[in-house]
Amino acid sequence: MCHCIIAVQLPPMDWVLERTEHKGFLGVTLGDEVFTDLDFAYDVSLLAEMLDVLLLALDIMNQDAQHFGLEINWTKTKIQTIMYPPPVSSIVQVAGNTVEIVDKSTYLGCQIDRTGTSETEVLRRIAITPDCMKSLDRNI
């Protein structure tokens, strides 16, 4: 009988996210799949079906990140809900910090609307197209 122990060294952010997902009971169910977060480098979006769960997860992430000297940038942290009706308050407190609840946000260059539709993003891209085309005309 052979017993093997494999140690995997996770970068700090991966470790923090893994613990946050496990301890915070994160997740949004779409069909048969459960999505807990979207992350790209140090840009993270946590997903939860209830605001209280999300607030708990943010608190856990804050505590675990401190072990590595990492800090959440609370001025850039926003909560976007797709609840209807929207929450009564437009701010919440997490770990002694004020976090704004917004109707739309931008993640990796794409605008996400509270309605869940892509209409806002399509209109935004249509609006920036003329400027892009003018800049191309100058170089041709």
Residue frames as a rotation matrix with the C-alpha (Angstrom) as fourth column:
MET 1
0.588 0.809 0.000 0.00
0.809 -0.588 0.000 0.00
0.000 0.000 -1.000 0.00
CYS 2
-0.561 -0.776 0.288 1.35
0.793 -0.604 -0.084 3.38
0.239 0.181 0.954 -0.98
HIS 3
0.534 0.657 -0.532 0.36
0.756 -0.653 -0.047 6.68
-0.379 -0.377 -0.845 0.56
CYS 4
-0.431 -0.649 0.627 1.22
0.845 -0.534 0.028 9.77
0.317 0.541 0.779 -1.39
ILE 5
0.341 0.457 -0.821 0.90
0.632 -0.758 -0.159 13.31
-0.695 -0.465 -0.548 -0.24
ILE 6
-0.211 -0.343 0.915 0.89
0.917 -0.393 0.065 15.89
0.337 0.853 0.398 -2.96
ALA 7
-0.044 0.126 -0.991 1.36
0.595 -0.794 -0.127 19.48
-0.803 -0.595 -0.040 -1.90
VAL 8
0.080 0.144 0.986 0.07
0.924 -0.381 -0.019 22.02
0.373 0.913 -0.164 -4.33
GLN 9
-0.599 -0.324 -0.732 1.27
0.594 -0.793 -0.135 25.56
-0.537 -0.515 0.668 -3.85
LEU 10
0.314 0.778 0.545 -1.56
0.940 -0.337 -0.061 27.91
0.136 0.531 -0.836 -4.68
PRO 11
-0.631 -0.406 0.661 -0.92
0.335 -0.911 -0.240 31.57
0.700 0.070 0.711 -5.29
PRO 12
-0.953 0.200 -0.229 -2.34
0.170 -0.271 -0.947 33.58
-0.252 -0.942 0.224 -2.37
MET 13
-0.543 0.800 -0.256 -5.42
-0.823 -0.568 -0.028 34.81
-0.168 0.195 0.966 -4.24
ASP 14
-0.234 0.440 -0.867 -6.38
-0.421 0.758 0.499 31.28
0.876 0.482 0.008 -5.34
TRP 15
-0.734 -0.095 -0.672 -6.05
0.495 0.604 -0.625 30.07
0.465 -0.792 -0.396 -1.75
VAL 16
-0.897 0.411 -0.163 -8.13
-0.174 -0.667 -0.725 32.98
-0.406 -0.622 0.669 -0.44
LEU 17
-0.363 0.795 -0.486 -10.85
-0.903 -0.171 0.395 32.39
0.230 0.582 0.780 -3.06
GLU 18
-0.397 0.172 -0.901 -10.97
-0.032 0.979 0.201 28.66
0.917 0.108 -0.384 -2.34
ARG 19
-0.840 0.053 -0.541 -11.45
0.540 0.192 -0.820 29.29
0.060 -0.980 -0.190 1.39
THR 20
-0.788 0.577 -0.214 -13.99
-0.503 -0.804 -0.316 32.07
-0.355 -0.141 0.924 0.76
GLU 21
-0.324 0.669 -0.669 -16.07
-0.705 0.301 0.642 29.81
0.631 0.679 0.375 -1.50
HIS 22
-0.456 0.086 -0.886 -15.99
0.331 0.940 -0.079 26.94
0.826 -0.329 -0.457 1.01
LYS 23
-0.799 0.067 -0.597 -16.65
0.588 -0.116 -0.801 28.94
-0.123 -0.991 0.053 4.18
GLY 24
-0.817 0.431 -0.383 -19.04
-0.367 -0.901 -0.231 31.46
-0.444 -0.048 0.895 2.62
PHE 25
-0.297 0.719 0.628 -21.39
0.509 0.676 -0.533 28.98
-0.808 0.161 -0.567 0.91
LEU 26
-0.379 0.063 -0.923 -21.15
-0.570 -0.802 0.180 30.98
-0.729 0.594 0.340 -2.29
GLY 27
-0.875 -0.073 0.478 -22.74
0.313 0.669 0.674 30.06
-0.369 0.740 -0.563 -5.55
VAL 28
-0.152 0.830 -0.537 -25.32
-0.784 -0.432 -0.445 30.83
-0.601 0.354 0.716 -8.17
THR 29
-0.412 0.076 0.908 -27.07
0.271 0.962 0.043 27.92
-0.870 0.264 -0.417 -9.86
LEU 30
-0.070 0.372 -0.926 -27.64
-0.910 -0.403 -0.093 28.01
-0.408 0.836 0.367 -13.61
GLY 31
0.391 0.271 -0.880 -29.15
-0.647 0.760 -0.053 24.76
0.654 0.590 0.473 -14.80
ASP 32
0.871 -0.121 -0.476 -26.97
0.330 0.862 0.384 21.96
0.364 -0.492 0.791 -13.41
GLU 33
-0.085 -0.992 0.098 -23.94
0.660 -0.130 -0.740 24.18
0.747 0.002 0.665 -12.84
VAL 34
0.814 0.202 -0.544 -22.96
0.558 -0.531 0.638 26.20
-0.160 -0.823 -0.545 -9.78
PHE 35
0.134 -0.748 0.650 -20.81
0.514 -0.508 -0.691 29.29
0.847 0.427 0.316 -10.32
THR 36
0.453 -0.022 -0.891 -19.07
0.884 -0.116 0.452 30.77
-0.113 -0.993 -0.033 -7.27
ASP 37
0.306 -0.416 -0.857 -16.86
0.089 -0.883 0.460 33.50
-0.948 -0.217 -0.233 -8.68
LEU 38
0.840 -0.251 0.481 -15.41
0.471 -0.103 -0.876 35.17
0.269 0.963 0.032 -11.74
ASP 39
0.648 -0.650 -0.397 -11.77
0.025 -0.503 0.864 36.09
-0.762 -0.569 -0.310 -11.40
PHE 40
0.722 -0.532 0.443 -9.07
0.516 -0.013 -0.857 37.45
0.461 0.847 0.265 -13.62
ALA 41
-0.341 -0.904 0.258 -5.72
0.223 -0.345 -0.912 38.16
0.913 -0.253 0.319 -11.98
TYR 42
-0.884 0.002 -0.467 -6.68
0.465 -0.093 -0.880 40.15
-0.045 -0.996 0.081 -8.86
ASP 43
-0.660 0.750 -0.030 -10.06
-0.737 -0.639 0.220 41.28
0.146 0.168 0.975 -10.20
VAL 44
-0.951 0.267 -0.153 -12.71
0.298 0.924 -0.240 39.15
0.078 -0.274 -0.959 -8.51
SER 45
-0.336 0.919 0.205 -16.50
-0.819 -0.393 0.419 38.98
0.466 -0.027 0.885 -8.65
LEU 46
-0.970 0.105 0.221 -18.14
-0.057 0.781 -0.622 36.81
-0.238 -0.616 -0.751 -5.99
LEU 47
-0.493 0.835 -0.246 -21.52
-0.458 -0.008 0.889 35.30
0.740 0.551 0.387 -6.86
ALA 48
-0.961 0.270 -0.052 -24.25
0.187 0.505 -0.843 34.50
-0.201 -0.820 -0.536 -4.35
GLU 49
-0.450 0.873 0.188 -28.01
0.557 0.109 0.823 34.10
0.698 0.475 -0.535 -4.41
MET 50
0.678 0.651 -0.342 -28.58
0.674 -0.364 0.643 36.02
0.294 -0.666 -0.686 -1.16
LEU 51
0.488 -0.463 0.740 -27.12
-0.224 -0.886 -0.407 39.34
0.844 0.033 -0.535 -0.05
ASP 52
0.766 -0.170 0.620 -26.40
-0.628 0.008 0.778 38.03
-0.137 -0.985 -0.100 3.48
VAL 53
0.778 -0.498 0.383 -24.31
0.484 0.864 0.140 35.17
-0.401 0.076 0.913 2.04
LEU 54
0.494 -0.588 0.640 -22.34
0.548 -0.361 -0.755 37.62
0.675 0.724 0.144 -0.09
LEU 55
0.584 -0.251 0.772 -21.65
-0.567 -0.806 0.167 39.89
0.580 -0.536 -0.614 2.90
LEU 56
0.823 -0.287 0.490 -20.41
-0.253 0.586 0.770 36.90
-0.508 -0.758 0.410 4.90
ALA 57
0.668 -0.578 0.469 -18.16
0.740 0.576 -0.346 35.83
-0.070 0.578 0.813 2.02
LEU 58
0.511 -0.472 0.719 -16.69
0.092 -0.801 -0.591 39.34
0.855 0.368 -0.366 1.71
ASP 59
0.687 -0.228 0.690 -15.91
-0.722 -0.319 0.613 39.33
0.080 -0.920 -0.384 5.43
ILE 60
0.782 -0.400 0.478 -14.25
0.188 0.882 0.432 35.90
-0.594 -0.248 0.765 5.16
MET 61
0.608 -0.565 0.558 -12.25
0.691 0.029 -0.723 36.99
0.392 0.825 0.408 2.12
ASN 62
0.609 -0.355 0.709 -11.09
-0.377 -0.916 -0.135 40.10
0.698 -0.185 -0.692 3.95
GLN 63
0.721 -0.305 0.622 -9.88
-0.588 0.205 0.782 38.07
-0.366 -0.930 -0.031 6.96
ASP 64
0.695 -0.444 0.565 -8.12
0.466 0.877 0.116 35.40
-0.548 0.183 0.817 4.88
ALA 65
0.688 -0.441 0.576 -6.46
0.442 -0.376 -0.815 37.92
0.576 0.815 -0.063 2.54
GLN 66
0.770 -0.374 0.517 -4.87
-0.584 -0.740 0.334 39.67
0.257 -0.559 -0.788 5.51
HIS 67
0.763 -0.503 0.406 -2.77
0.105 0.716 0.690 36.53
-0.638 -0.484 0.599 6.19
PHE 68
0.239 -0.661 0.711 -0.86
0.961 0.266 -0.075 37.32
-0.140 0.702 0.699 2.99
GLY 69
-0.538 -0.420 -0.730 -0.75
0.410 -0.888 0.208 41.08
-0.736 -0.187 0.650 3.47
LEU 70
-0.757 0.371 0.538 -3.46
0.498 -0.206 0.843 41.51
0.423 0.905 -0.029 0.83
GLU 71
-0.685 0.574 -0.449 -6.22
0.113 -0.525 -0.844 44.05
-0.720 -0.628 0.295 1.29
ILE 72
-0.031 0.762 0.646 -9.59
0.995 0.084 -0.051 44.52
-0.093 0.642 -0.761 -0.35
ASN 73
-0.970 -0.195 0.143 -9.85
0.219 -0.959 0.180 47.93
0.102 0.206 0.973 -1.97
TRP 74
-0.399 0.881 -0.254 -13.12
0.751 0.154 -0.642 48.93
-0.527 -0.447 -0.723 -0.32
THR 75
-0.267 0.305 -0.914 -13.47
-0.319 -0.923 -0.214 52.12
-0.909 0.235 0.344 -2.39
LYS 76
-0.658 -0.009 -0.753 -13.60
-0.750 0.092 0.655 50.02
0.064 0.996 -0.067 -5.58
THR 77
-0.948 0.318 0.012 -15.74
0.311 0.934 -0.173 47.25
-0.066 -0.160 -0.985 -4.11
LYS 78
-0.520 0.846 -0.117 -19.36
-0.854 -0.511 0.100 47.39
0.025 0.152 0.988 -5.27
ILE 79
-0.710 0.427 0.560 -22.30
0.202 0.885 -0.419 45.04
-0.675 -0.184 -0.715 -4.89
GLN 80
-0.667 0.542 -0.510 -24.61
-0.732 -0.355 0.581 44.60
0.134 0.762 0.634 -7.83
THR 81
-0.562 0.563 0.606 -27.91
-0.039 0.714 -0.699 42.87
-0.826 -0.417 -0.379 -7.30
ILE 82
-0.887 0.414 -0.203 -30.37
-0.216 0.015 0.976 41.56
0.408 0.910 0.076 -9.81
MET 83
-0.692 0.658 -0.298 -33.12
0.661 0.412 -0.627 41.39
-0.290 -0.631 -0.720 -7.21
TYR 84
-0.689 0.565 0.454 -36.49
-0.139 -0.717 0.683 42.86
0.712 0.407 0.572 -7.89
PRO 85
0.925 0.000 0.379 -37.45
0.072 -0.982 -0.175 45.02
0.372 0.189 -0.909 -6.17
PRO 86
0.000 -0.997 0.081 -33.96
0.131 -0.080 -0.988 46.36
0.991 0.010 0.131 -5.46
PRO 87
-0.237 -0.139 -0.962 -32.77
0.939 0.222 -0.263 46.51
0.250 -0.965 0.078 -1.84
VAL 88
0.794 0.599 -0.103 -34.08
0.597 -0.738 0.316 49.42
0.113 -0.312 -0.943 0.22
SER 89
0.614 -0.651 -0.447 -30.60
-0.038 -0.590 0.806 50.59
-0.789 -0.478 -0.387 1.20
SER 90
0.938 -0.329 -0.112 -27.96
-0.139 -0.060 -0.989 51.61
0.318 0.943 -0.101 -1.33
ILE 91
-0.097 -0.988 0.120 -25.07
-0.700 -0.018 -0.714 50.85
0.707 -0.153 -0.690 1.03
VAL 92
0.895 0.243 -0.375 -24.08
0.084 0.733 0.675 48.06
0.439 -0.635 0.635 3.39
GLN 93
0.397 -0.779 0.486 -21.34
-0.918 -0.326 0.227 47.64
-0.018 -0.536 -0.844 5.97
VAL 94
0.876 -0.251 -0.413 -18.71
0.165 0.958 -0.233 44.90
0.454 0.136 0.881 5.59
ALA 95
0.202 -0.842 -0.501 -15.86
0.956 0.281 -0.088 44.57
0.215 -0.461 0.861 8.09
GLY 96
0.116 -0.084 -0.990 -16.40
0.619 -0.773 0.138 48.18
-0.777 -0.629 -0.038 9.15
ASN 97
-0.883 -0.427 -0.193 -16.28
0.090 -0.559 0.824 49.45
-0.460 0.710 0.533 5.56
THR 98
0.101 0.931 -0.351 -19.07
-0.332 -0.301 -0.894 51.00
-0.938 0.206 0.279 3.51
VAL 99
-0.860 -0.271 0.432 -19.89
0.275 0.467 0.841 49.15
-0.429 0.842 -0.327 0.27
GLU 100
-0.456 0.675 -0.580 -22.23
-0.733 -0.654 -0.185 50.67
-0.505 0.341 0.793 -2.30
ILE 101
-0.255 0.490 0.834 -25.05
0.511 0.800 -0.314 48.66
-0.821 0.346 -0.454 -3.92
VAL 102
-0.618 -0.104 -0.779 -25.25
-0.491 -0.723 0.486 49.63
-0.614 0.683 0.396 -7.60
ASP 103
0.501 0.864 0.051 -27.66
-0.390 0.279 -0.877 49.03
-0.772 0.420 0.477 -10.51
LYS 104
0.965 -0.261 -0.021 -24.88
0.095 0.422 -0.902 48.45
0.244 0.868 0.432 -13.06
SER 105
0.490 -0.871 0.038 -21.19
-0.289 -0.120 0.950 47.76
-0.823 -0.476 -0.310 -13.00
THR 106
0.647 -0.393 -0.653 -18.31
-0.686 0.074 -0.724 47.15
0.332 0.917 -0.222 -15.36
TYR 107
0.508 -0.507 0.697 -16.35
-0.248 0.689 0.682 43.91
-0.825 -0.519 0.224 -15.18
LEU 108
-0.308 -0.776 0.550 -13.39
0.445 0.393 0.804 43.41
-0.841 0.493 0.224 -17.51
GLY 109
-0.942 -0.171 -0.290 -14.65
-0.108 -0.662 0.741 46.14
-0.318 0.729 0.605 -19.81
CYS 110
-0.612 0.791 0.001 -18.25
0.353 0.272 0.895 44.89
0.708 0.548 -0.446 -20.10
GLN 111
-0.728 0.444 0.523 -21.12
-0.667 -0.637 -0.387 46.73
0.161 -0.631 0.759 -18.51
ILE 112
-0.732 0.499 -0.464 -23.50
0.502 0.855 0.129 44.49
0.461 -0.138 -0.876 -16.59
ASP 113
-0.506 0.664 0.551 -26.98
-0.560 -0.738 0.376 45.78
0.656 -0.118 0.745 -15.85
ARG 114
-0.714 0.289 0.638 -29.25
-0.574 0.280 -0.770 44.88
-0.401 -0.915 -0.034 -12.92
THR 115
0.323 0.921 -0.216 -31.88
-0.881 0.209 -0.425 43.60
-0.346 0.328 0.879 -15.37
GLY 116
0.012 -0.402 0.915 -29.52
-0.039 0.915 0.403 40.87
-0.999 -0.040 -0.005 -16.58
THR 117
0.852 0.303 0.426 -30.00
0.405 0.134 -0.905 41.87
-0.331 0.944 -0.008 -20.22
SER 118
-0.180 -0.964 0.197 -27.22
0.874 -0.064 0.481 42.89
-0.451 0.259 0.854 -22.60
GLU 119
0.599 0.525 0.605 -29.07
0.768 -0.589 -0.250 45.96
0.225 0.614 -0.756 -23.89
THR 120
0.909 -0.274 -0.314 -27.00
-0.071 -0.844 0.532 48.44
-0.411 -0.462 -0.786 -21.86
GLU 121
-0.011 -0.979 0.204 -23.72
0.139 0.200 0.970 46.95
-0.990 0.038 0.134 -23.07
VAL 122
-0.073 0.046 0.996 -24.85
0.973 0.221 0.061 46.86
-0.218 0.974 -0.061 -26.71
LEU 123
0.849 0.439 0.294 -25.95
0.490 -0.862 -0.128 50.51
0.197 0.253 -0.947 -26.56
ARG 124
0.662 -0.683 -0.308 -22.66
-0.132 -0.511 0.849 51.49
-0.738 -0.522 -0.429 -24.89
ARG 125
-0.250 -0.797 0.550 -20.64
0.465 0.400 0.790 49.80
-0.849 0.453 0.270 -27.63
ILE 126
0.275 0.417 0.866 -22.74
0.957 -0.202 -0.207 51.36
0.088 0.886 -0.455 -30.38
ALA 127
0.976 0.148 -0.157 -22.09
0.177 -0.965 0.192 54.77
-0.123 -0.215 -0.969 -28.82
ILE 128
0.343 -0.921 -0.185 -18.28
-0.216 -0.269 0.939 54.33
-0.914 -0.282 -0.291 -28.83
THR 129
0.262 -0.213 0.941 -18.11
0.772 0.632 -0.072 52.95
-0.579 0.745 0.330 -32.38
PRO 130
0.909 0.089 0.407 -18.07
0.358 -0.668 -0.653 56.34
0.213 0.739 -0.639 -34.22
ASP 131
0.717 -0.693 0.070 -15.02
-0.634 -0.607 0.480 57.51
-0.290 -0.388 -0.875 -32.22
CYS 132
0.144 -0.661 0.736 -13.21
0.061 0.748 0.661 54.25
-0.988 -0.051 0.148 -32.98
MET 133
0.485 0.109 0.868 -13.94
0.830 0.254 -0.496 54.58
-0.274 0.961 0.033 -36.69
LYS 134
0.982 -0.139 0.129 -12.74
-0.095 -0.948 -0.303 58.23
0.164 0.285 -0.944 -36.73
SER 135
0.430 -0.878 0.212 -9.46
-0.585 -0.092 0.806 57.20
-0.688 -0.471 -0.553 -35.12
LEU 136
0.126 -0.345 0.930 -8.99
0.533 0.814 0.230 54.54
-0.837 0.467 0.286 -37.80
ASP 137
0.816 0.262 0.515 -9.66
0.577 -0.388 -0.718 57.10
0.011 0.884 -0.468 -40.57
ARG 138
0.846 -0.520 -0.117 -6.84
-0.481 -0.840 0.253 59.31
-0.230 -0.158 -0.960 -39.30
ASN 139
0.040 -0.897 0.441 -4.28
-0.436 0.382 0.815 56.53
-0.899 -0.225 -0.376 -39.64
ILE 140
0.240 0.082 0.967 -5.26
0.663 0.714 -0.225 55.32
-0.710 0.695 0.117 -43.10
